[in-house]
Amino acid sequence: MQYLMKYLIHLITQRFTLWASEFILMLTLLGIPCGASEPIHQAKPKIQKLGTIDIDLVETTPIVFKGKLYRFEYVRQRYWANKTGDSYFRFIDHETGQATPAFAKGYHLGSAFVDNDKVYVSCVSIWDAPNIELFTSSDLSTWEHRTIIERPGFGIFNTSICKTDQDYVLMYEIGKPPEFSGHRFTSLFARSKDMLNWQLLPPECNYAKDRYTAPHCLRYLDGWFYNFYLEAHEGYEMRVVRSKDFIHWEKSPLNPVLQFSEDDKKIANENFTAQQRGKIAQAKNINNSDIDFCEYQGRLIINYSWGNQHGVEFLAEAVFQGDQDTFLRSWFPEMTAHPAADLVITNAKIVTIDKEHPRAEAVAFKGEFIMAVGSNDTLEKYVQKGLSKKIDARGRLVVPGFNDAHIHFSDIDPDYIDLRYITDPKIITEKVKAAVANVRPGELIRGGRWEHEMFHNKQWPTKELIDPVAPNNPVVLSRADGHSVLVNSYVIRNSGITKDTPDPYGGEIQRDPVTGEPTGIFKERAQGLLKYGDKPVHRTPEEQQARRMRGWQAAFDMARKNGVTSMQLPPGGDFDIYHKFQDMDKLTARVYIGGPLTDDEEKLKRYAELQKRYPKDGNWIRFGYLKGFIDGTLGSGTALFFDPYIDAPDKTGLPMMPYEKLEQLVLNADKLGFQIGIHAIGDEGNHWVLNAYEKARQMNGDRDRRHRIEHAQVLHPDDIPRFAALGVVASMQPTHCITDKRFAEKRIGKERCKGAYAWQRLLDAGAAIAFGTDYPVEPIDPLEGLYAAVTRKDRAGEPGDGWFPTQKLSMEKAIELYTLGSAYAEFMEGRKGMIKVGYLGDVVIFNEDLMTLPHERIMSAKVDYTIVGGKVVYQRDEAQ
């Protein structure tokens, strides 16, 4: 059969070249593999099943009312939380989970429709009803009721209303009389100009009398009516047909719309009890039914049910990454043959990170999403004059937008003293002196990013560098890793710290070995002892806000200039500022914002509220993971190791808490369904975190957790396979390798360094890796991370094969970990991280081909364009 198919394709291609593309498309739609190298862009619309959200709920309708997303629910008598003894209707706020007041007690099979700031609920008073009822409200609290259709002798069930260009159409499902219903069930139709007076359409306007079908959802677009319905077919599945006259119906060649699968049983409701989870796991699943959907923030929110089709049913949610018009048209390929793209990139070298189609020449965007990927010729049809913008890449490299999986992103302070890459400690003195000249006595001076291992003498700096030039100002200068600070005597005195002050747990006051006095270096939790005693700078609220917004704009400008389109922020992210920029249409990066790992019940409740407000199914601002710390850093000598440091034989690092405390924090947050990320640098620190995650899985059961270890820098060989076994994401920053390698062997010796920054060993073991920068600890520029990943050499380009060269990555793999790998770490691998149809339109165009560029030139390459959500948010002046 395969040989015959290949021969047919060869024959047709040879003799009828003009028909080749159409033939391949036909084979694809029939499900026959054709070996085409070109992606087919009229594939089945991708619906992502999110999982089960409730039990015993079936007919539900998502709606958008006054800008908010709700779910209309028909609550049956048997619903597990229904204590009323009767059925009723209600709406659930999608963001908060709060229910509106119940109404329509005793009514059944409702369906909601929104028009002109009013909500209409069509329903029946009993199953097999002779009438159709309509409830109307403008506030979801008070409802007017009327009977709109009376059909004695009929048995009416589900209903659905849609709006055309001129009127309203009602589809209603009947089970009797037989001469109208045929083989139960059949849909009939009525029309109205005002939602009050309805005209029944003749009986020949129906679907479908010849077999078991259950109509549920009606939509209208461009003269076509789309009927999404249930059909018995090897179980039960949702299908779609369309018609212009309700008589002649056309089936989608891409059916089914939804078909039962194991994805239905995924848990998407963190509040399910163990008993409910067990019921879901053990349930028989032979259907997907009762689909309904609405468009919200550029994508489709879909509700459907699954179960045994005999009363045991579950409510599930799914999404389609595109608007309703695109969704409807996509089921009928000829309607999507030549839609106009908003933006098309042609003549490019596209590295898609999509293993099915790794290379392409062109990509087209519609709205926020990628609508097509393929050759120049294939995508030319999407370019329409006056509607489509076109970028001729002229052979330049195009990759998915970079997703920084670990970044401390904030506004840029213009007064901050930047000490990155300095080699002479005297520069600290000079820069602090210059800063003091511009402030009043008592004002705080901040700076940092110094790295003493880069100094000529490789010695820790001391307060004596600052005291002579800043006797009357508090000064705090952070080390590059942020785990140690240098302060002057002004701060030490104001903090009441002397040589007799004990080190706090998890912290160290560095002391002069002769006098015992503090040197000015405070490591880890010892920083909490500091009191700066600074005098506030007096600015009006307006001046302060303007200054803050300028700082944030500068930060966003920096990110987009470097091709960063997504960011995953540990604790400290400001939800409000991202909202402000989104409202101003200036948010140019998607954010995943977490909170500190805690056992404080009030904070955990607030996190749960934030999860609902910023859910995982959002595309822009989402609640992220809870972050904790178990140790310090290698550079500060505070990372936790099994064995002592080579250069400090009396030390093994500083645990931030006892293991028992870590385990309890993890167990508690994991039980509540949160994703967790723990900072761990040393091999024992990583071991502790893996142990805690393993304990959580044992105690709280299996689920898709994707807990993370932030940094995962130095690993014991026995722990490397545990990342994959436990499903733990290694959230790593490749630039740490080329920064820390200068002193790593001095600290811990060559043998332990074999487990340091062990990207390839983790990948070989099947682990998931997400790349980031740890900005501002390291530069935000992804090119530095890519350089580090493929060379493992210092930034000057030292000779040789690099540090532990077997751990080097290919450029394509490094890009993948920085895009798709990072997307996986935040549960978004189905929406971004690849240049693929249906994915978010986030891409970067470089001026150089990183795939072939000599390594010494990688960091000098430039981003020519950054595109986020299909919009150009950055264009380099020299780019054309």
VOLUM-65368 format. One record per residue (C-alpha): x, y, z; residue in three letters. Coordinates in steps of 0.05 Angstrom, whole numbers, padded with zeros to 5 digits, always signed. Example, Ala and Ser with C-alpha at 12.3 -4.5 7.8 and 13.67 -1.06 7.14 Angstrom:
residues 2
+00246-00090+00156Ala/+00273-00021+00143Ser/
This chain:
residues 880
+00000+00000+00000Met/+00056+00048+00018Gln/+00093+00032-00047Tyr/+00029+00043-00087Leu/+00016+00110-00053Met/+00087+00133-00065Lys/+00081+00113-00138Tyr/+00016+00151-00146Leu/+00045+00213-00116Ile/+00106+00208-00160His/+00064+00197-00222Leu/+00018+00255-00209Ile/+00076+00301-00191Thr/+00112+00283-00255Gln/+00053+00289-00303Arg/+00008+00340-00269Phe/+00053+00388-00232Thr/-00001+00441-00229Leu/-00045+00394-00189Trp/+00009+00370-00140Ala/-00005+00416-00081Ser/-00080+00403-00086Glu/-00070+00328-00087Phe/-00025+00330-00026Ile/-00075+00372+00011Leu/-00130+00322-00006Met/-00088+00264+00020Leu/-00073+00302+00084Thr/-00146+00317+00097Leu/-00161+00243+00086Leu/-00109+00226+00138Gly/-00061+00193+00088Ile/+00013+00208+00099Pro/+00042+00240+00038Cys/+00113+00255+00059Gly/+00107+00329+00041Ala/+00164+00371+00066Ser/+00119+00433+00066Glu/+00074+00441+00127Pro/+00000+00439+00109Ile/-00031+00501+00138His/-00104+00480+00133Gln/-00096+00427+00186Ala/-00148+00413+00239Lys/-00156+00471+00288Pro/-00116+00455+00350Lys/-00158+00452+00413Ile/-00118+00446+00477Gln/-00154+00407+00531Lys/-00140+00437+00600Leu/-00176+00383+00639Gly/-00235+00372+00686Thr/-00262+00430+00726Ile/-00325+00401+00758Asp/-00366+00339+00769Ile/-00440+00327+00751Asp/-00443+00390+00707Leu/-00458+00382+00633Val/-00493+00439+00597Glu/-00452+00502+00609Thr/-00439+00564+00568Thr/-00378+00610+00574Pro/-00396+00683+00561Ile/-00364+00751+00565Val/-00409+00801+00600Phe/-00387+00874+00611Lys/-00315+00855+00599Gly/-00313+00796+00648Lys/-00311+00722+00633Leu/-00366+00679+00664Tyr/-00389+00608+00658Arg/-00465+00597+00657Phe/-00483+00533+00693Glu/-00545+00490+00693Tyr/-00541+00459+00762Val/-00579+00394+00764Arg/-00611+00363+00825Gln/-00556+00310+00828Arg/-00499+00360+00827Tyr/-00452+00342+00884Trp/-00457+00410+00918Ala/-00531+00423+00905Asn/-00567+00423+00972Lys/-00631+00455+00948Thr/-00666+00392+00923Gly/-00681+00424+00856Asp/-00646+00447+00793Ser/-00627+00520+00782Tyr/-00582+00566+00740Phe/-00523+00609+00760Arg/-00460+00643+00732Phe/-00389+00632+00757Ile/-00338+00688+00753Asp/-00280+00656+00716His/-00228+00699+00751Glu/-00252+00692+00824Thr/-00293+00629+00822Gly/-00350+00666+00856Gln/-00422+00647+00838Ala/-00478+00697+00823Thr/-00545+00688+00858Pro/-00582+00626+00835Ala/-00645+00636+00792Phe/-00696+00597+00751Ala/-00706+00544+00805Lys/-00736+00481+00774Gly/-00717+00498+00702Tyr/-00672+00457+00659His/-00622+00454+00601Leu/-00605+00528+00598Gly/-00560+00563+00548Ser/-00535+00635+00555Ala/-00529+00688+00501Phe/-00503+00760+00508Val/-00526+00819+00467Asp/-00527+00895+00479Asn/-00507+00890+00553Asp/-00561+00840+00567Lys/-00557+00766+00582Val/-00610+00719+00555Tyr/-00619+00648+00581Val/-00662+00602+00538Ser/-00686+00539+00572Cys/-00744+00491+00586Val/-00787+00480+00647Ser/-00783+00404+00642Ile/-00746+00354+00599Trp/-00786+00338+00536Asp/-00819+00407+00544Ala/-00872+00435+00497Pro/-00848+00507+00509Asn/-00784+00547+00508Ile/-00772+00598+00563Glu/-00728+00660+00563Leu/-00697+00694+00623Phe/-00667+00764+00613Thr/-00620+00806+00658Ser/-00575+00866+00655Ser/-00538+00852+00720Asp/-00539+00776+00731Leu/-00580+00786+00794Ser/-00650+00806+00773Thr/-00685+00767+00719Trp/-00747+00776+00675Glu/-00781+00713+00650His/-00826+00699+00591Arg/-00848+00640+00547Thr/-00824+00653+00476Ile/-00844+00590+00438Ile/-00903+00543+00451Glu/-00905+00476+00413Arg/-00957+00429+00443Pro/-00940+00356+00432Gly/-00866+00370+00422Phe/-00810+00348+00468Gly/-00757+00403+00471Ile/-00688+00397+00504Phe/-00626+00440+00491Asn/-00629+00508+00458Thr/-00578+00557+00429Ser/-00585+00629+00404Ile/-00540+00666+00356Cys/-00543+00734+00322Lys/-00539+00747+00247Thr/-00529+00813+00211Asp/-00605+00825+00212Gln/-00638+00782+00265Asp/-00632+00727+00317Tyr/-00636+00652+00305Val/-00656+00600+00356Leu/-00637+00526+00348Met/-00676+00478+00392Tyr/-00668+00403+00401Glu/-00730+00358+00398Ile/-00743+00286+00415Gly/-00815+00282+00393Lys/-00862+00277+00355Pro/-00830+00224+00310Pro/-00852+00256+00245Glu/-00810+00317+00264Phe/-00754+00286+00306Ser/-00740+00224+00265Gly/-00685+00186+00300His/-00677+00225+00364Arg/-00652+00279+00367Phe/-00663+00332+00314Thr/-00653+00407+00312Ser/-00706+00456+00289Leu/-00701+00532+00281Phe/-00737+00597+00293Ala/-00721+00670+00277Arg/-00735+00736+00312Ser/-00722+00810+00302Lys/-00729+00830+00375Asp/-00717+00767+00418Met/-00791+00771+00438Leu/-00831+00748+00377Asn/-00806+00685+00344Trp/-00825+00656+00276Gln/-00819+00581+00269Leu/-00782+00557+00207Leu/-00814+00501+00165Pro/-00799+00429+00184Pro/-00753+00418+00125Glu/-00705+00466+00161Cys/-00674+00415+00207Asn/-00612+00374+00225Tyr/-00611+00313+00226Ala/-00670+00264+00226Lys/-00633+00202+00200Asp/-00587+00185+00259Arg/-00571+00200+00331Tyr/-00549+00272+00335Thr/-00557+00322+00392Ala/-00549+00395+00371Pro/-00522+00441+00424His/-00485+00503+00398Cys/-00503+00549+00340Leu/-00458+00604+00311Arg/-00463+00651+00251Tyr/-00409+00680+00206Leu/-00410+00710+00136Asp/-00477+00680+00117Gly/-00463+00611+00145Trp/-00494+00578+00206Phe/-00448+00530+00243Tyr/-00481+00474+00283Asn/-00435+00441+00335Phe/-00470+00376+00355Tyr/-00462+00308+00387Leu/-00461+00246+00342Glu/-00457+00172+00360Ala/-00393+00148+00327His/-00349+00095+00362Glu/-00372+00128+00426Gly/-00397+00198+00421Tyr/-00360+00258+00393Glu/-00372+00331+00376Met/-00377+00349+00303Arg/-00393+00411+00262Val/-00435+00423+00200Val/-00454+00488+00166Arg/-00512+00513+00124Ser/-00539+00576+00093Lys/-00612+00554+00091Asp/-00619+00502+00147Phe/-00636+00451+00094Ile/-00571+00436+00058His/-00516+00419+00107Trp/-00442+00411+00094Glu/-00398+00370+00141Lys/-00329+00393+00159Ser/-00275+00348+00128Pro/-00236+00358+00193Leu/-00287+00328+00240Asn/-00290+00309+00297Pro/-00284+00375+00334Val/-00274+00340+00401Leu/-00264+00266+00414Gln/-00257+00232+00482Phe/-00186+00221+00505Ser/-00144+00213+00567Glu/-00133+00289+00567Asp/-00205+00296+00591Asp/-00184+00267+00658Lys/-00129+00318+00672Lys/-00144+00356+00736Ile/-00156+00430+00724Ala/-00189+00445+00791Asn/-00140+00448+00849Glu/-00199+00445+00898Asn/-00219+00374+00881Phe/-00218+00327+00940Thr/-00181+00261+00939Ala/-00248+00226+00931Gln/-00267+00269+00872Gln/-00200+00258+00839Arg/-00209+00184+00848Gly/-00278+00187+00816Lys/-00249+00223+00756Ile/-00192+00173+00749Ala/-00238+00113+00751Gln/-00295+00141+00708Ala/-00314+00110+00642Lys/-00304+00158+00585Asn/-00339+00146+00518Ile/-00360+00216+00499Asn/-00343+00289+00488Asn/-00408+00328+00485Ser/-00446+00392+00499Asp/-00393+00439+00472Ile/-00401+00514+00478Asp/-00351+00570+00473Phe/-00338+00645+00472Cys/-00281+00690+00451Glu/-00242+00723+00508Tyr/-00178+00764+00501Gln/-00164+00739+00431Gly/-00176+00665+00442Arg/-00233+00616+00450Leu/-00254+00590+00519Ile/-00288+00523+00508Ile/-00331+00483+00557Asn/-00351+00411+00542Tyr/-00370+00349+00581Ser/-00345+00277+00582Trp/-00367+00213+00615Gly/-00406+00150+00603Asn/-00465+00182+00566Gln/-00512+00151+00617His/-00513+00202+00673Gly/-00442+00202+00700Val/-00414+00266+00669Glu/-00357+00314+00681Phe/-00346+00386+00660Leu/-00281+00402+00625Ala/-00248+00464+00596Glu/-00206+00474+00533Ala/-00178+00532+00493Val/-00165+00550+00421Phe/-00110+00600+00410Gln/-00146+00645+00362Gly/-00210+00685+00354Asp/-00280+00656+00340Gln/-00280+00676+00267Asp/-00215+00639+00255Thr/-00241+00578+00292Phe/-00305+00574+00252Leu/-00271+00584+00185Arg/-00216+00535+00201Ser/-00264+00475+00200Trp/-00276+00487+00126Phe/-00208+00491+00092Pro/-00230+00528+00029Glu/-00253+00586+00073Met/-00182+00594+00100Thr/-00146+00585+00034Ala/-00128+00658+00025His/-00141+00699+00087Pro/-00102+00763+00092Ala/-00044+00761+00142Ala/-00029+00822+00185Asp/+00046+00810+00178Leu/+00088+00763+00135Val/+00163+00750+00140Ile/+00193+00722+00076Thr/+00261+00701+00050Asn/+00283+00680+00119Ala/+00323+00624+00149Lys/+00272+00603+00201Ile/+00293+00556+00256Val/+00225+00536+00282Thr/+00244+00491+00341Ile/+00186+00448+00315Asp/+00215+00379+00305Lys/+00162+00362+00254Glu/+00181+00421+00210His/+00249+00447+00234Pro/+00262+00496+00177Arg/+00220+00545+00137Ala/+00228+00607+00092Glu/+00167+00647+00113Ala/+00119+00658+00170Val/+00052+00694+00171Ala/+00015+00725+00230Phe/-00058+00739+00241Lys/-00074+00778+00304Gly/-00033+00752+00361Glu/-00019+00684+00330Phe/+00020+00649+00275Ile/-00027+00631+00219Met/+00022+00597+00170Ala/+00093+00572+00165Val/+00126+00548+00102Gly/+00158+00569+00037Ser/+00157+00637+00005Asn/+00112+00613-00051Asp/+00063+00580-00003Thr/+00055+00641+00040Leu/+00052+00693-00015Glu/-00023+00681-00020Lys/-00031+00709+00051Tyr/-00003+00776+00030Val/-00058+00825+00009Gln/-00045+00896-00011Lys/-00068+00946+00041Gly/-00080+00892+00092Leu/-00013+00857+00102Ser/+00054+00885+00125Lys/+00114+00848+00096Lys/+00185+00841+00121Ile/+00236+00815+00072Asp/+00287+00780+00117Ala/+00338+00775+00060Arg/+00364+00709+00087Gly/+00368+00730+00159Arg/+00357+00682+00217Leu/+00288+00680+00250Val/+00278+00642+00316Val/+00223+00640+00369Pro/+00223+00697+00418Gly/+00269+00686+00478Phe/+00236+00666+00544Asn/+00280+00684+00603Asp/+00262+00630+00654Ala/+00296+00665+00713His/+00301+00740+00714Ile/+00296+00794+00767His/+00264+00846+00722Phe/+00250+00915+00749Ser/+00255+00988+00732Asp/+00323+01016+00716Ile/+00349+01065+00767Asp/+00389+01120+00732Pro/+00429+01133+00796Asp/+00450+01060+00807Tyr/+00526+01051+00805Ile/+00541+00995+00756Asp/+00605+00958+00774Leu/+00598+00900+00726Arg/+00663+00873+00697Tyr/+00710+00921+00734Ile/+00779+00892+00748Thr/+00808+00947+00793Asp/+00776+00956+00862Pro/+00797+01029+00860Lys/+00740+01041+00810Ile/+00691+01028+00867Ile/+00722+01087+00904Thr/+00719+01132+00843Glu/+00647+01116+00826Lys/+00622+01124+00897Val/+00658+01190+00903Lys/+00624+01215+00839Ala/+00556+01193+00866Ala/+00567+01228+00933Val/+00579+01293+00896Ala/+00508+01291+00868Asn/+00469+01276+00933Val/+00456+01307+01000Arg/+00487+01279+01064Pro/+00446+01220+01090Gly/+00418+01199+01022Glu/+00428+01125+01005Leu/+00476+01107+00949Ile/+00463+01040+00915Arg/+00503+01001+00865Gly/+00532+00933+00851Gly/+00547+00876+00803Arg/+00620+00874+00824Trp/+00655+00807+00823Glu/+00717+00802+00866His/+00742+00742+00826Glu/+00751+00791+00768Met/+00794+00839+00810Phe/+00869+00836+00797His/+00881+00814+00868Asn/+00819+00769+00872Lys/+00807+00794+00943Gln/+00741+00813+00975Trp/+00731+00889+00976Pro/+00725+00922+01044Thr/+00692+00984+01073Lys/+00759+01020+01070Glu/+00747+01029+00995Leu/+00685+01071+01011Ile/+00693+01104+01079Asp/+00741+01160+01058Pro/+00696+01185+01003Val/+00628+01171+01035Ala/+00633+01187+01110Pro/+00563+01218+01113Asn/+00522+01174+01067Asn/+00499+01102+01072Pro/+00528+01060+01015Val/+00507+00990+00995Val/+00540+00955+00936Leu/+00515+00885+00918Ser/+00560+00830+00892Arg/+00541+00805+00823Ala/+00502+00746+00851Asp/+00463+00789+00900Gly/+00481+00742+00957His/+00533+00787+00988Ser/+00537+00863+00997Val/+00591+00913+01013Leu/+00571+00969+01059Val/+00609+01026+01091Asn/+00620+01042+01165Ser/+00561+01090+01164Tyr/+00514+01031+01153Val/+00550+00986+01202Ile/+00545+01038+01258Arg/+00473+01054+01243Asn/+00457+00979+01246Ser/+00489+00972+01314Gly/+00535+00917+01289Ile/+00602+00905+01324Thr/+00654+00850+01325Lys/+00612+00817+01379Asp/+00549+00812+01337Thr/+00536+00738+01323Pro/+00524+00711+01253Asp/+00450+00697+01240Pro/+00428+00628+01217Tyr/+00440+00624+01143Gly/+00484+00686+01142Gly/+00556+00709+01154Glu/+00587+00775+01175Ile/+00656+00775+01144Gln/+00707+00796+01196Arg/+00779+00820+01195Asp/+00822+00760+01215Pro/+00864+00802+01262Val/+00815+00851+01295Thr/+00750+00813+01287Gly/+00716+00876+01263Glu/+00666+00872+01206Pro/+00700+00883+01139Thr/+00637+00911+01106Gly/+00618+00845+01071Ile/+00552+00815+01093Phe/+00532+00748+01063Lys/+00463+00717+01054Glu/+00417+00729+01113Arg/+00466+00773+01149Ala/+00442+00827+01101Gln/+00378+00827+01142Gly/+00416+00858+01200Leu/+00431+00921+01161Leu/+00395+00987+01174Lys/+00415+01041+01126Tyr/+00387+01101+01163Gly/+00381+01139+01098Asp/+00345+01204+01089Lys/+00289+01201+01037Pro/+00295+01240+00973Val/+00239+01291+00970His/+00199+01286+00906Arg/+00126+01300+00893Thr/+00082+01239+00880Pro/+00077+01260+00808Glu/+00153+01266+00802Glu/+00163+01199+00835Gln/+00112+01164+00790Gln/+00141+01196+00727Ala/+00211+01174+00748Arg/+00186+01104+00761Arg/+00151+01098+00695Met/+00213+01122+00658Arg/+00253+01069+00694Gly/+00204+01015+00675Trp/+00201+01038+00603Gln/+00276+01036+00600Ala/+00274+00964+00625Ala/+00222+00942+00573Phe/+00263+00977+00520Asp/+00324+00938+00541Met/+00286+00872+00539Ala/+00256+00881+00470Arg/+00322+00906+00442Lys/+00352+00840+00463Asn/+00295+00796+00435Gly/+00265+00778+00503Val/+00191+00766+00492Thr/+00174+00727+00556Ser/+00200+00730+00627Met/+00191+00686+00688Gln/+00200+00727+00751Leu/+00215+00698+00819Pro/+00183+00735+00879Pro/+00180+00810+00875Gly/+00143+00821+00810Gly/+00095+00879+00809Asp/+00029+00857+00777Phe/+00002+00928+00777Asp/+00059+00957+00735Ile/+00050+00903+00682Tyr/-00025+00919+00680His/-00010+00992+00670Lys/+00036+00978+00612Phe/-00015+00930+00583Gln/-00070+00982+00589Asp/-00025+01031+00553Met/-00011+00978+00499Asp/+00063+00982+00518Lys/+00072+00913+00549Leu/+00123+00881+00502Thr/+00138+00818+00542Ala/+00095+00764+00572Arg/+00106+00753+00647Val/+00100+00695+00695Tyr/+00104+00725+00765Ile/+00114+00683+00828Gly/+00115+00694+00902Gly/+00159+00674+00961Pro/+00151+00602+00986Leu/+00117+00606+01053Thr/+00074+00569+01103Asp/+00035+00632+01122Asp/-00038+00614+01110Glu/-00059+00685+01093Glu/-00004+00692+01041Lys/-00022+00625+01011Leu/-00095+00647+01006Lys/-00072+00710+00970Arg/-00031+00667+00922Tyr/-00093+00625+00908Ala/-00131+00689+00892Glu/-00075+00712+00846Leu/-00076+00644+00811Gln/-00150+00655+00795Lys/-00139+00727+00773Arg/-00077+00709+00731Tyr/-00091+00637+00710Pro/-00045+00591+00672Lys/-00089+00595+00611Asp/-00074+00669+00603Gly/-00024+00693+00551Asn/+00005+00757+00581Trp/+00005+00763+00657Ile/+00003+00697+00694Arg/+00015+00675+00766Phe/+00078+00634+00770Gly/+00116+00591+00820Tyr/+00132+00598+00894Leu/+00206+00609+00904Lys/+00249+00588+00963Gly/+00323+00585+00978Phe/+00363+00527+01007Ile/+00434+00555+01000Asp/+00476+00613+00974Gly/+00524+00618+00916Thr/+00590+00590+00894Leu/+00621+00659+00886Gly/+00604+00679+00957Ser/+00626+00612+00984Gly/+00556+00600+01013Thr/+00530+00544+00967Ala/+00515+00481+01006Leu/+00561+00421+00992Phe/+00569+00351+01019Phe/+00644+00362+01026Asp/+00684+00424+01048Pro/+00707+00478+01002Tyr/+00778+00469+00976Ile/+00796+00541+00992Asp/+00757+00541+01059Ala/+00765+00472+01089Pro/+00725+00491+01151Asp/+00663+00508+01111Lys/+00612+00470+01070Thr/+00565+00528+01056Gly/+00505+00560+01089Leu/+00437+00525+01089Pro/+00382+00576+01091Met/+00339+00531+01134Met/+00342+00460+01164Pro/+00321+00405+01115Tyr/+00259+00390+01158Glu/+00234+00461+01148Lys/+00246+00457+01073Leu/+00208+00392+01068Glu/+00149+00419+01106Gln/+00145+00482+01063Leu/+00147+00440+01000Val/+00095+00390+01025Leu/+00047+00445+01044Asn/+00052+00486+00980Ala/+00051+00423+00937Asp/-00012+00398+00971Lys/-00046+00463+00952Leu/-00027+00453+00879Gly/+00026+00507+00872Phe/+00087+00501+00827Gln/+00151+00508+00868Ile/+00221+00532+00849Gly/+00278+00526+00899Ile/+00345+00562+00891His/+00399+00509+00898Ala/+00473+00516+00877Ile/+00514+00464+00915Gly/+00508+00389+00907Asp/+00479+00378+00977Glu/+00431+00436+00967Gly/+00405+00405+00903Asn/+00401+00337+00937His/+00358+00366+00993Trp/+00310+00398+00943Val/+00303+00334+00902Leu/+00289+00296+00967Asn/+00234+00345+00986Ala/+00202+00341+00917Tyr/+00204+00265+00920Glu/+00171+00266+00988Lys/+00116+00312+00962Ala/+00101+00263+00906Arg/+00098+00206+00955Gln/+00053+00243+01003Met/+00008+00282+00956Asn/+00003+00235+00896Gly/+00021+00242+00822Asp/+00005+00302+00780Arg/+00039+00346+00728Asp/+00077+00390+00778Arg/+00138+00415+00740Arg/+00171+00436+00804His/+00237+00470+00789Arg/+00307+00477+00817Ile/+00332+00547+00803Glu/+00404+00545+00780His/+00419+00470+00792Ala/+00491+00490+00784Gln/+00532+00434+00817Val/+00500+00365+00819Leu/+00522+00299+00850His/+00525+00246+00794Pro/+00472+00204+00829Asp/+00423+00262+00829Asp/+00425+00277+00754Ile/+00377+00221+00734Pro/+00329+00241+00790Arg/+00309+00305+00753Phe/+00275+00265+00698Ala/+00249+00212+00745Ala/+00215+00264+00788Leu/+00194+00310+00731Gly/+00236+00367+00760Val/+00255+00424+00713Val/+00328+00447+00716Ala/+00321+00523+00710Ser/+00393+00542+00690Met/+00431+00603+00668Gln/+00487+00586+00619Pro/+00526+00651+00632Thr/+00537+00629+00704His/+00582+00575+00675Cys/+00630+00622+00640Ile/+00628+00671+00698Thr/+00639+00621+00753Asp/+00687+00574+00718Lys/+00744+00623+00734Arg/+00740+00604+00807Phe/+00698+00540+00810Ala/+00756+00491+00811Glu/+00791+00534+00863Lys/+00729+00529+00906Arg/+00708+00456+00898Ile/+00760+00420+00857Gly/+00758+00390+00787Lys/+00722+00326+00805Glu/+00660+00360+00833Arg/+00661+00408+00774Cys/+00644+00350+00728Lys/+00573+00359+00755Gly/+00574+00434+00746Ala/+00529+00466+00693Tyr/+00519+00395+00666Ala/+00470+00412+00612Trp/+00485+00353+00566Gln/+00487+00303+00623Arg/+00418+00326+00645Leu/+00391+00322+00574Leu/+00420+00253+00564Asp/+00384+00232+00627Ala/+00318+00257+00599Gly/+00312+00319+00642Ala/+00276+00383+00623Ala/+00319+00446+00622Ile/+00297+00518+00618Ala/+00348+00573+00603Phe/+00350+00643+00631Gly/+00399+00697+00653Thr/+00388+00714+00727Asp/+00390+00787+00705Tyr/+00416+00833+00734Pro/+00465+00782+00762Val/+00484+00770+00690Glu/+00467+00812+00628Pro/+00397+00803+00600Ile/+00425+00791+00529Asp/+00408+00720+00507Pro/+00467+00720+00460Leu/+00514+00716+00519Glu/+00477+00655+00543Gly/+00479+00622+00475Leu/+00553+00637+00470Tyr/+00564+00605+00538Ala/+00523+00544+00520Ala/+00560+00528+00455Val/+00631+00546+00477Thr/+00638+00541+00554Arg/+00693+00593+00545Lys/+00703+00661+00577Asp/+00677+00722+00542Arg/+00747+00739+00516Ala/+00746+00675+00475Gly/+00802+00635+00508Glu/+00837+00582+00466Pro/+00819+00508+00469Gly/+00754+00468+00469Asp/+00723+00500+00529Gly/+00712+00480+00601Trp/+00688+00407+00604Phe/+00673+00409+00530Pro/+00629+00346+00530Thr/+00575+00390+00562Gln/+00573+00440+00504Lys/+00508+00445+00465Leu/+00493+00457+00392Ser/+00466+00526+00376Met/+00398+00498+00358Glu/+00392+00460+00423Lys/+00413+00522+00462Ala/+00359+00563+00427Ile/+00309+00508+00442Glu/+00324+00509+00516Leu/+00317+00585+00515Tyr/+00249+00582+00480Thr/+00211+00516+00482Leu/+00248+00492+00544Gly/+00229+00555+00582Ser/+00158+00551+00556Ala/+00152+00481+00585Tyr/+00176+00506+00652Ala/+00115+00552+00655Glu/+00064+00503+00626Phe/+00062+00539+00558Met/+00097+00491+00511Glu/+00030+00484+00474Gly/+00026+00558+00460Arg/+00096+00587+00452Lys/+00168+00567+00444Gly/+00161+00545+00371Met/+00146+00579+00305Ile/+00085+00537+00291Lys/+00014+00548+00266Val/-00032+00567+00323Gly/+00025+00589+00369Tyr/+00034+00658+00396Leu/+00068+00704+00346Gly/+00133+00717+00384Asp/+00195+00716+00341Val/+00263+00749+00334Val/+00302+00766+00271Ile/+00378+00770+00277Phe/+00426+00807+00231Asn/+00473+00747+00231Glu/+00462+00672+00223Asp/+00477+00644+00292Leu/+00475+00574+00264Met/+00538+00583+00223Thr/+00570+00645+00255Leu/+00640+00635+00284Pro/+00635+00630+00359His/+00677+00692+00371Glu/+00624+00734+00335Arg/+00561+00708+00370Ile/+00559+00762+00423Met/+00568+00817+00372Ser/+00506+00796+00332Ala/+00446+00843+00335Lys/+00372+00836+00340Val/+00341+00869+00279Asp/+00268+00857+00297Tyr/+00230+00834+00358Thr/+00158+00813+00345Ile/+00110+00799+00402Val/+00039+00776+00389Gly/+00047+00789+00315Gly/+00068+00862+00326Lys/+00137+00892+00313Val/+00157+00920+00382Val/+00229+00934+00364Tyr/+00266+00949+00300Gln/+00340+00965+00299Arg/+00355+01031+00264Asp/+00402+00997+00216Glu/+00353+00941+00199Ala/+00311+00945+00136Gln/
